[in-house]
Amino acid sequence: GGEVVVAARDLAGGAWATTALPATAKVQDAHNGAVLGISPDGLLHLAYDHHNDPLRYRQSRLPHDCATFGPERAMTGEREARVTYPQFVNAPDGSLFFFYRDGMSGDGDLCLNRYDPERGWSVVRQPLIAGLGRCNPYWWRPSFGPEGDLHLAWCWRDTPDASTNHDLCYARSSDGGRT
């Protein structure tokens, strides 16, 4: 495995400050990357080492500080046993959302959580898009438009074989993914 390291520096230049977390990741698998998000309260959120694995998630203890990450913990405690493709995305108002697949290739669902500085993480929709045990959605870079609408594009995959991808789909939600 590889050491999980968080690094930061001033954009104007200067030395990098690094923090090695007491964790390792399976770096031989390209699925197992790390993703970082920043919530409106300035906390850093880190998810790493996922390819149909339990959620590995930490958040900083102090705003804008990469040296203060707490221990691994659950996010919502729901559907966090088989995580792949984690993504943090900010809405125009700064709200932080977490997208991920629960399940495996050809049999998984897209799930969506939201962070609130007052209440922490909560489920928006699980599943947001369901494969119904027959396939799973493969989505591309969900984004929020300037008006705040969530835009999502995906295709379906029937098996772990990428040649079974089909049907390009698009959805827009004006309420942060609830509908």
Contact map, one row per residue, 1 for C-alpha under 8 A:
11100000000000000000000111110000000000000000000000000000000000000000000000000000000000000000000000000000000000000000000000000000000000000000000000000000000000000000000000000000000
11110000000000000000000111100000000000000000000000000000000000000000000000000000000000000000000000000000000000000000000000000000000000000000000000000000000000000000000000000000000
11111000000000000001111110000000000000000000000000000000000000000000000000000000000000000000000000000000000000000000000000000000000000000000000000000000000000000000000000000000000
01111100000000000001111110000000000000000000000000000000000000000000000000000000000000000000000000000000000000000000000000000000000000000000000000000000000000000000000000000000000
00111110000000000111100000000000000000000000000000000000000000000000000000000000000000000000000000000000000000000000000000000000000000000000000000000000000000000000000000000000000
00011111000000000111100000000000000000000000000000000000000000000110000000000000000000000000000000000000000000000000000000000000000000000000000000000000000000000000000000000000000
00001111100000011110000000000000000000000000000000000000000000000100000000000000000000000000000000000000000000000000000000000000000000000000000000000000000000000000000000000000000
00000111110000011100000000000000000000000000000000000000000000000100000000000000000000000000000000000000000000000000000000000000000000000000000000000000000000000000000000000000000
00000011111011111000000000000000000000000000000000000000000000000000000000000000000000000000000000000000000000000000000000000000000000000000000000000000000000000000000000000000000
00000001111111000000000000000000000000000000000000000000000000000000000000000000000000000000000000000000000000000000000000000000000000000000000000000000000000000000000000000000000
00000000111110000000000000000000000000000000000000000000000000000000000000000000000000000000000000000000000000000000000000000000000000000000000000000000000000000000000000000000000
00000000011111000000000000000000000000000000000000000000000000000000000000000000000000000000000000000000000000000000000000000000000000000000000000000000000000000000000000000000000
00000000111111100000000000000000000000000000000000000000000000000000000000000000000000000000000000000000000000000000000000000000000000000000000000000000000000000000000000000000000
00000000110111110000000000000000000000000000000000000000000000000000000000000000000000000000000000000000000000000000000000000000000000000000000000000000000000000000000000000000000
00000000100011111000000000000000000000000000000000000000000000000000000000000000000000000000000000000000000000000000000000000000000000000000000000000000000000000000000000000000000
00000011100001111100000000000000000000000000000000000000000000000000000000000000000000000000000000000000000000000000000000000000000000000000000000000000000000000000000000000000000
00000011100000111110000000000000000000000000000000000000000000000000000000000000000000000000000000000000000000000000000000000000000000000000000000000000000000000000000000000000000
00001111000000011111000000000000000000000000000000000000000000000110000000000000000000000000000000000000000000000000000000000000000000000000000000000000000000000000000000000000000
00001110000000001111100000000000000000000000000000000000000000000110000000000000000000000000000000000000000000000000000000000000000000000000000000000000000000000000000000000000000
00111100000000000111110000000000000000000000000000000000000000000000000000000000000000000000000000000000000000000000000000000000000000000000000000000000000000000000000000000000000
00111100000000000011111000000000000000000000000000000000000000000000100000000000000000000000000000000000000000000000000000000000000000000000000000000000000000000000000000000000000
00110000000000000001111100000000000000000000000000000000000000000000000000000000000000000000000000000000000000000000000000000000000000000000000000000000000000000000000000000000000
00110000000000000000111110000000000000000000000000000000000000000000000000000000000000000000000000000000000000000000000000000000000000000000000000000000000000000000000000000000000
11110000000000000000011111000000000000000000000000000000000000000000000000000000000000000000000000000000000000000000000000000000000000000000000000000000000000000000000000000000000
11110000000000000000001111100001000000000000000110000000000000000000000000000000000000000000000000000000000000000000000000000000000000000000000000000000000000000000000000000000000
11000000000000000000000111111001000000000000000010000000000000000000000000000000000000000000000000000000000000000000000000000000000000000000000000000000000000000000000000000000000
11000000000000000000000011111101100000000000000010000000000000000000000000000000000000000000000000000000000000000000000000000000000000000000000000000000000000000000000000000000000
10000000000000000000000001111100000000000000000000000000000000000000000000000000000000000000000000000000000000000000000000000000000000000000000000000000000000000000000000000000000
00000000000000000000000001111111000000000000000000000000000000000000000000000000000000000000000000000000000000000000000000000000000000000000000000000000000000000000000000000000000
00000000000000000000000000111111100000000000000000000000000000000000000000000000000000000000000000000000000000000000000000000000000000000000000000000000000000000000000000000000000
00000000000000000000000000001111100000000000000011100000000000000000000000000000000110000000000000000000000000000000000000000000000000000000000000000000000000000000000000000000000
00000000000000000000000011101111110000000000000111100000000000000000000000000000000100000000000000000000000000000000000000000000000000000000000000000000000000000000000000000000000
00000000000000000000000000100111111000000000000111000000000000000000000000000000000000000000000000000000000000000000000000000000000000000000000000000000000000000000000000000000000
00000000000000000000000000000001111100000000011110000000000000000000000000000000000000000000000000000000000000000000000000000000000000000000000000000000000000000000000000000000000
00000000000000000000000000000000111110000000011100000000000000000000000000000000000001110000000000000000000000000000000000000000000000000000000000000000000000000000000000000000000
00000000000000000000000000000000011111000001111000000000000000000000000000000000000000010000000000000000000000000000000000000000000000000000000000000000000000000000000000000000000
00000000000000000000000000000000001111100001110000000000000000000000000000000000000000011100000100000000000000000000000000000000000000000000000000000000000000000000000000000000000
00000000000000000000000000000000000111110111100000000000000000000000000000000000000000000100000100000000000000000000000000000000000000000000000000000000000000000000000000000000000
00000000000000000000000000000000000011111111100000000000000000000000000000000000000000000100011100000000000000000010100000000000000000000000000000000000000000000000000000000000000
00000000000000000000000000000000000001111110000000000000000000000000000000000000000000000000011100000000000000000000100000000000000000000000000000000000000000000000000000000000000
00000000000000000000000000000000000000111110000000000000000000100000000000000000000000000000000000000000000000000000100000000000000000000000000000000000000000000000000000000000000
00000000000000000000000000000000000001111111000000000000000001110000000000000000000000000000000000000000000000000000000000000000000000000000000000000000000000000000000000000000000
00000000000000000000000000000000000001111111100000000000001111111000000000000000000000000000000000000000000000000000000000000000000000000000000000000000000000000000000000000000000
00000000000000000000000000000000000111100111110000000000001100111100000000000000000000000000000000000000000000000000000000000000000000000000000000000000000000000000000000000000000
00000000000000000000000000000000000111100011111000000000111100000000000000000000000000000000000000000000000000000000000000000000000000000000000000000000000000000000000000000000000
00000000000000000000000000000000011110000001111100000000111000000000000000000000000000000000000000000000000000000000000000000000000000000000000000000000000000000000000000000000000
00000000000000000000000000000000011100000000111110000011110000000000000000000000000001000000000000000000000000000000000000000000000000000000000000000000000000000000000000000000000
00000000000000000000000010000001111000000000011111000011100000000000000000000000000001000000000000000000000000000000000000000000000000000000000000000000000000000000000000000000000
00000000000000000000000011100011110000000000001111101001000000000000000000000000000000000000000000000000000000000000000000000000000000000000000000000000000000000000000000000000000
00000000000000000000000000000011100000000000000111111111000000000000000000000000001111000000000000000000000000000000000000000000000000000000000000000000000000000000000000000000000
00000000000000000000000000000011000000000000000011111000000000000000000000000000011110000000000000000000000000000000000000000000000000000000000000000000000000000000000000000000000
00000000000000000000000000000000000000000000000001111100000000000000000000000000111100000000000000000111000000000000000000000000000000000000000000000000000000000000000000000000000
00000000000000000000000000000000000000000000000011111110000000000000000000000000111100000000000000000000000000000000000000000000000000000000000000000000000000000000000000000000000
00000000000000000000000000000000000000000000000001011111000000000000000000000001111000000000000000000000000000000000000000000000000000000000000000000000000000000000000000000000000
00000000000000000000000000000000000000000000001101001111100000000000000001000001111000000000000000000000000000000000000000000000000000000000000000000000000000000000000000000000000
00000000000000000000000000000000000000000000001111000111110000000000000111000000000000000000000000000000000000000000000000000000000000000000000000000000000000000000000000000000000
00000000000000000000000000000000000000000000111100000011111000000000000111100000000000000000000000000000000000000000000000000000000000000000000000000000000000000000000000000000000
00000000000000000000000000000000000000000000111000000001111100000000111110000000000000000000000000000000000000000000000000000000000000000000000000000000000000000000000000000000000
00000000000000000000000000000000000000000011110000000000111110000000111000000000000000000000000000000000000000000000000000000000000000000000000000000000000000000000000000000000000
00000000000000000000000000000000000000000011100000000000011111111111110000000000000000000000000000000000000000000000000000000000000000000000000000000000000000000000000000000000000
00000000000000000000000000000000000000000010000000000000001111101001110000000000000000000000000000000000000000000000000000000000000000000000000000000000000000000000000000000000000
00000000000000000000000000000000000000000110000000000000000111111001000000000000000000000000000000000000000000000000000000000000000000000000000000000000000000000000000000000000000
00000000000000000000000000000000000000001111000000000000000111111000000000000000000000000000000000000000000000000000000000000000000000000000000000000000000000000000000000000000000
00000000000000000000000000000000000000000111000000000000000101111100000000000000000000000000000000000000000000000000000000000000000000000000000000000000000000000000000000000000000
00000000000000000000000000000000000000000011000000000000000111111111000000000000000000000000000000000000000000000000000000000000000000000000000000000000000000000000000000000000000
00000111000000000110000000000000000000000001000000000000000100011111100000000000000000000000000000000000000000000000000000000000000000000000000000000000000000000000000000000000000
00000100000000000110000000000000000000000000000000000000000100001111100000000000000000000000000000000000000000000000000000000000000000000000000000000000000000000000000000000000000
00000000000000000000000000000000000000000000000000000000000111001111110000000000000000000000000000000000000000000000000000000000000000000000000000000000000000000000000000000000000
00000000000000000000100000000000000000000000000000000000011110000111111000000000000000000000000000000000000000000000000000000000000000000000000000000000000000000000000000000000000
00000000000000000000000000000000000000000000000000000000011110000001111100000000000000000000000000000000000000000000000000000000000000000000000000000000000000000000000000000000000
00000000000000000000000000000000000000000000000000000000011000000000111110000000000000000000000000000000000000000000000000000000000000000000000000000000000000000000000000000000000
00000000000000000000000000000000000000000000000000000001110000000000011111000000000000000000000000000000000000000000000000000000000000000000000000000000000000000000000000000000000
00000000000000000000000000000000000000000000000000000001110000000000001111100000000000000000000000000000000000000000000000000000000000000000000000000000000000000000000000000000000
00000000000000000000000000000000000000000000000000000011100000000000000111111001000000000000000000000000000000000000000000000000000000000000000000000000000000000000000000000000000
00000000000000000000000000000000000000000000000000000000100000000000000011111001000000000000000000000000000000000000000011000000000000000000000000000000000000000000000000000000000
00000000000000000000000000000000000000000000000000000000000000000000000001111101000000000000000000000000000000001000000011100000000000000000000000000000000000000000000000000000000
00000000000000000000000000000000000000000000000000000000000000000000000001111111000000000000000000000000000000000000000000000000000000000000000000000000000000000000000000000000000
00000000000000000000000000000000000000000000000000000000000000000000000000011111000000000000000000000000000000000000000000000000000000000000000000000000000000000000000000000000000
00000000000000000000000000000000000000000000000000000000000000000000000000001111110000000000000000000100000000000000000000000100000000000000000000000000000000000000000000000000000
00000000000000000000000000000000000000000000000000000110000000000000000001111111111000000000000000000100000000000000000000000000000000000000000000000000000000000000000000000000000
00000000000000000000000000000000000000000000000000011110000000000000000000000011111000000000000000000100000000000000000000000000000000000000000000000000000000000000000000000000000
00000000000000000000000000000000000000000000000000111110000000000000000000000011111100000000000000001111000000000000000000000000000000000000000000000000000000000000000000000000000
00000000000000000000000000000000000000000000000001111110000000000000000000000001111111000000000000011110000000000000000000000000000000000000000000000000000000000000000000000000000
00000000000000000000000000000011000000000000000001111000000000000000000000000000011111000000000000011111000000000000000000000000000000000000000000000000000000000000000000000000000
00000000000000000000000000000010000000000000000001100000000000000000000000000000001111100000000000111000000000000000000000000000000000000000000000000000000000000000000000000000000
00000000000000000000000000000000001000000000001101000000000000000000000000000000001111110000000001111000000000000000000000000000000000000000000000000000000000000000000000000000000
00000000000000000000000000000000001000000000000000000000000000000000000000000000000011111000000001110000000000000000000000000000000000000000000000000000000000000000000000000000000
00000000000000000000000000000000001110000000000000000000000000000000000000000000000001111100000111100000000000000000000000000000000000000000000000000000000000000000000000000000000
00000000000000000000000000000000000010000000000000000000000000000000000000000000000000111110000111100000000000000000000000000000000000000000011000000000000000000000000000000000000
00000000000000000000000000000000000011100000000000000000000000000000000000000000000000011111111110000000000000000000000000000000000000000000001100000000000000000000000000000000000
00000000000000000000000000000000000000000000000000000000000000000000000000000000000000001111111110000000000000000000000000000000000000000000001110010000000000000000000000000000000
00000000000000000000000000000000000000000000000000000000000000000000000000000000000000000111111000000000000000000000000000000000000000000000000111110000000000000000000000000000000
00000000000000000000000000000000000000000000000000000000000000000000000000000000000000000111111000000000000000000000000000000000000000000000000000010000000000000000000000000000000
00000000000000000000000000000000000000110000000000000000000000000000000000000000000000000111111100000000000000000000000000000000000000000000000000000000000000000000000000000000000
00000000000000000000000000000000000000110000000000000000000000000000000000000000000000000111111110000000000000000111000000000000000000000000000000000000000000000000000000000000000
00000000000000000000000000000000000011110000000000000000000000000000000000000000000000011110011111000000000000000111000000000000000000000000000000000000000000000000000000000000000
00000000000000000000000000000000000000000000000000000000000000000000000000000000000000011110001111100000000000011110000000000000000000000000000000000000000000000000000000000000000
00000000000000000000000000000000000000000000000000000000000000000000000000000000000001111000000111110000000000011100000000000000000000000000000000000000000000000000000000000000000
00000000000000000000000000000000000000000000000000000000000000000000000000000000000011111000000011111000000001111000000000000000000000000000000000000000000000000000000000000000000
00000000000000000000000000000000000000000000000000000000000000000000000000000000001111100000000001111100000001110000000000000000000000000000000000000000000000000000000000000000000
00000000000000000000000000000000000000000000000000000000000000000000000000000000011111000000000000111111000111100000000000000000000000000000000000000000000000000000000000000000000
00000000000000000000000000000000000000000000000000010000000000000000000000000011111100000000000000011111000111100000000000000000000000000000000000000000000000000000000000000000000
00000000000000000000000000000000000000000000000000010000000000000000000000000000011100000000000000001111101110000000000000000000000000000000000000000000000000000000000000000000000
00000000000000000000000000000000000000000000000000010000000000000000000000000000010100000000000000001111111100000000000000000000000000010000000000000000000000010000000000000000000
00000000000000000000000000000000000000000000000000000000000000000000000000000000000000000000000000000011111100000000000000000000000000110000000000000000000011110000000000000000000
00000000000000000000000000000000000000000000000000000000000000000000000000000000000000000000000000000001111100000000000000000000001011110000000000000000000011110000000000000000000
00000000000000000000000000000000000000000000000000000000000000000000000000000000000000000000000000000011111110000000000000000000001111110000000000000000000001100000000000000000000
00000000000000000000000000000000000000000000000000000000000000000000000000000000000000000000000000001111111111000000000000000000011110111000000000000000000000000000000000000000000
00000000000000000000000000000000000000000000000000000000000000000000000000000000000000000000000000001110001111100000000000000111111100011000000000000000000000000000000000000000000
00000000000000000000000000000000000000000000000000000000000000000000000000000000000000000000000000111100000111110000000000000111110000011000000000000000000000000000000000000000000
00000000000000000000000000000000000000000000000000000000000000000000000000000000000000000000000000111100000011111000000000001111100000000000000000000000000000000000000000000000000
00000000000000000000000000000000000000000000000000000000000000000000000000000000000000000000000011110000000001111100000000111111000000000000000000000000000000000000000000000000100
00000000000000000000000000000000000000000000000000000000000000000000000000010000000000000000000011100000000000111110000011111000000000000000000000000000000000000000000000000000000
00000000000000000000000000000000000000000000000000000000000000000000000000000000000000000000001111000000000000011111000011110000000000000000000000000000000000000000000000000000000
00000000000000000000000000000000000000100000000000000000000000000000000000000000000000000000001110000000000000001111101111000000000000000000000000000000000000000000000000000000000
00000000000000000000000000000000000000000000000000000000000000000000000000000000000000000000001100000000000000000111111111000000000000000000000000000000000000000000000000000000000
00000000000000000000000000000000000000111000000000000000000000000000000000000000000000000000000000000000000000000011111100000000000000000000000000000000000000000000000000000000000
00000000000000000000000000000000000000000000000000000000000000000000000000000000000000000000000000000000000000000001111100000000000000000000000000000000000000000000000000000000000
00000000000000000000000000000000000000000000000000000000000000000000000000000000000000000000000000000000000000000011111111000000000000000000000000000000000000000000000000000000000
00000000000000000000000000000000000000000000000000000000000000000000000000000000000000000000000000000000000000000011111111000000000000000000000000000000000000000000000000000000000
00000000000000000000000000000000000000000000000000000000000000000000000000110000000000000000000000000000000000001111001111100000000000000000000000000000000000000000000000000000000
00000000000000000000000000000000000000000000000000000000000000000000000000110000000000000000000000000000000000001111001111110000000000000000000000000000000000000000000000000000000
00000000000000000000000000000000000000000000000000000000000000000000000000010000000000000000000000000000000000011100000011111100000000000000000000000000000000000000000000000000000
00000000000000000000000000000000000000000000000000000000000000000000000000000000000000000000000000000000000000011100000001111100000000000000000000000000000000000000000000000001110
00000000000000000000000000000000000000000000000000000000000000000000000000000000000000000000000000000000000000111000000000111111000000000000000000000000000000000000000000000000110
00000000000000000000000000000000000000000000000000000000000000000000000000000010000000000000000000000000000011110000000000111111100000000000000000000000000000000000000000000000000
00000000000000000000000000000000000000000000000000000000000000000000000000000000000000000000000000000000000011110000000000001111110000000000000000000000000000000000000000000000000
00000000000000000000000000000000000000000000000000000000000000000000000000000000000000000000000000000000000011110000000000001111110000000000000000000000000000000000000000000000100
00000000000000000000000000000000000000000000000000000000000000000000000000000000000000000000000000000000000011100000000000000111111000001000000000000000000000000000000000000000000
00000000000000000000000000000000000000000000000000000000000000000000000000000000000000000000000000000000000111000000000000000011111100011000000000000000000000000000000000000000000
00000000000000000000000000000000000000000000000000000000000000000000000000000000000000000000000000000000011110000000000000000000111111111000000000000000000000000000000000000000000
00000000000000000000000000000000000000000000000000000000000000000000000000000000000000000000000000000000001110000000000000000000011111110000000000000000000000000000000000000000000
00000000000000000000000000000000000000000000000000000000000000000000000000000000000000000000000000000000011100000000000000000000001111110000000000000000000000000000000000000000000
00000000000000000000000000000000000000000000000000000000000000000000000000000000000000000000000000000000011000000000000000000000001111110000000000000000000001000000000000000000000
00000000000000000000000000000000000000000000000000000000000000000000000000000000000000000000000000000000111100000000000000000000001111111000000000000000000111100000000000000000000
00000000000000000000000000000000000000000000000000000000000000000000000000000000000000000000000000000001111111000000000000000000011111111100000000000000000111000000000000000000000
00000000000000000000000000000000000000000000000000000000000000000000000000000000000000000000000000000000000111000000000000000000111000111110000000000000011110000000000000000000000
00000000000000000000000000000000000000000000000000000000000000000000000000000000000000000000000000000000000000000000000000000000000000011111000000000000011110000000000000000000000
00000000000000000000000000000000000000000000000000000000000000000000000000000000000000000000000000000000000000000000000000000000000000001111110000000001111000000000000000000000000
00000000000000000000000000000000000000000000000000000000000000000000000000000000000000000000000000000000000000000000000000000000000000000111110000000001110000000000000000000000000
00000000000000000000000000000000000000000000000000000000000000000000000000000000000000000000000000000000000000000000000000000000000000000011111000000001100000000000000000000000000
00000000000000000000000000000000000000000000000000000000000000000000000000000000000000001000000000000000000000000000000000000000000000000011111100000111100000000000000000000000000
00000000000000000000000000000000000000000000000000000000000000000000000000000000000000001110000000000000000000000000000000000000000000000000111110000111000000000000000000000000000
00000000000000000000000000000000000000000000000000000000000000000000000000000000000000000111000000000000000000000000000000000000000000000000011111111110000000000000000000000000000
00000000000000000000000000000000000000000000000000000000000000000000000000000000000000000011000000000000000000000000000000000000000000000000001111111110000000000000000000000000000
00000000000000000000000000000000000000000000000000000000000000000000000000000000000000000001000000000000000000000000000000000000000000000000000111111000000000000000000000000000000
00000000000000000000000000000000000000000000000000000000000000000000000000000000000000000001000000000000000000000000000000000000000000000000000111111000000000000000000000000000000
00000000000000000000000000000000000000000000000000000000000000000000000000000000000000000011100000000000000000000000000000000000000000000000000111111100000000000000000000000101000
00000000000000000000000000000000000000000000000000000000000000000000000000000000000000000000000000000000000000000000000000000000000000000000000111111110000000000000000000011111000
00000000000000000000000000000000000000000000000000000000000000000000000000000000000000000000000000000000000000000000000000000000000000000000011110011111000000000000000000011111100
00000000000000000000000000000000000000000000000000000000000000000000000000000000000000000000000000000000000000000000000000000000000000000000011110001111100000000000000001111000000
00000000000000000000000000000000000000000000000000000000000000000000000000000000000000000000000000000000000000000000000000000000000000000011111000000111110000000000000001110000000
00000000000000000000000000000000000000000000000000000000000000000000000000000000000000000000000000000000000000000000000000000000000000000011110000000011111000000000000111100000000
00000000000000000000000000000000000000000000000000000000000000000000000000000000000000000000000000000000000000000000000000000000000000001111000000000001111100000000000111000000000
00000000000000000000000000000000000000000000000000000000000000000000000000000000000000000000000000000000000000000000000000000000000000001110000000000000111110000000111110000000000
00000000000000000000000000000000000000000000000000000000000000000000000000000000000000000000000000000000000000000000000000000000000000111100000000000000011111000001111100000000000
00000000000000000000000000000000000000000000000000000000000000000000000000000000000000000000000000000000110000000000000000000000000000111100000000000000001111111101110000000000000
00000000000000000000000000000000000000000000000000000000000000000000000000000000000000000000000000000000111000000000000000000000000001110000000000000000000111111001100000000000000
00000000000000000000000000000000000000000000000000000000000000000000000000000000000000000000000000000000111000000000000000000000000000100000000000000000000011111101000000000000000
00000000000000000000000000000000000000000000000000000000000000000000000000000000000000000000000000000001110000000000000000000000000000000000000000000000000011111101000000000000000
00000000000000000000000000000000000000000000000000000000000000000000000000000000000000000000000000000000000000000000000000000000000000000000000000000000000011111111000000000000000
00000000000000000000000000000000000000000000000000000000000000000000000000000000000000000000000000000000000000000000000000000000000000000000000000000000000010111111100000000000000
00000000000000000000000000000000000000000000000000000000000000000000000000000000000000000000000000000000000000000000000000000000000000000000000000000000000000001111100000000000000
00000000000000000000000000000000000000000000000000000000000000000000000000000000000000000000000000000000000000000000000000000000000000000000000000000000000111111111110000000000000
00000000000000000000000000000000000000000000000000000000000000000000000000000000000000000000000000000000000000000000000000000000000000000000000000000000001111000111111000000000000
00000000000000000000000000000000000000000000000000000000000000000000000000000000000000000000000000000000000000000000000000000000000000000000000000000000001110000001111100000000000
00000000000000000000000000000000000000000000000000000000000000000000000000000000000000000000000000000000000000000000000000000000000000000000000000000000001100000000111110000000000
00000000000000000000000000000000000000000000000000000000000000000000000000000000000000000000000000000000000000000000000000000000000000000000000000000000111100000000011111000000000
00000000000000000000000000000000000000000000000000000000000000000000000000000000000000000000000000000000000000000000000000000000000000000000000000000000111000000000001111100000000
00000000000000000000000000000000000000000000000000000000000000000000000000000000000000000000000000000000000000000000000000000000000000000000000000000011110000000000000111110000000
00000000000000000000000000000000000000000000000000000000000000000000000000000000000000000000000000000000000000000000000000000000000000000000000000000011100000000000000011111000000
00000000000000000000000000000000000000000000000000000000000000000000000000000000000000000000000000000000000000000000000000000000000000000000000000001111000000000000000001111100000
00000000000000000000000000000000000000000000000000000000000000000000000000000000000000000000000000000000000000000000000000000000000000000000000000001110000000000000000000111111111
00000000000000000000000000000000000000000000000000000000000000000000000000000000000000000000000000000000000000000000000000000000000000000000000000011100000000000000000000011111101
00000000000000000000000000000000000000000000000000000000000000000000000000000000000000000000000000000000000000000000000000000000000000000000000000001100000000000000000000001111111
00000000000000000000000000000000000000000000000000000000000000000000000000000000000000000000000000000000000000000000000000010000000000000000000000011100000000000000000000001111111
00000000000000000000000000000000000000000000000000000000000000000000000000000000000000000000000000000000000000010000000000011001000000000000000000000100000000000000000000001111111
00000000000000000000000000000000000000000000000000000000000000000000000000000000000000000000000000000000000000000000000000011000000000000000000000000000000000000000000000001011111
00000000000000000000000000000000000000000000000000000000000000000000000000000000000000000000000000000000000000000000000000000000000000000000000000000000000000000000000000001111111
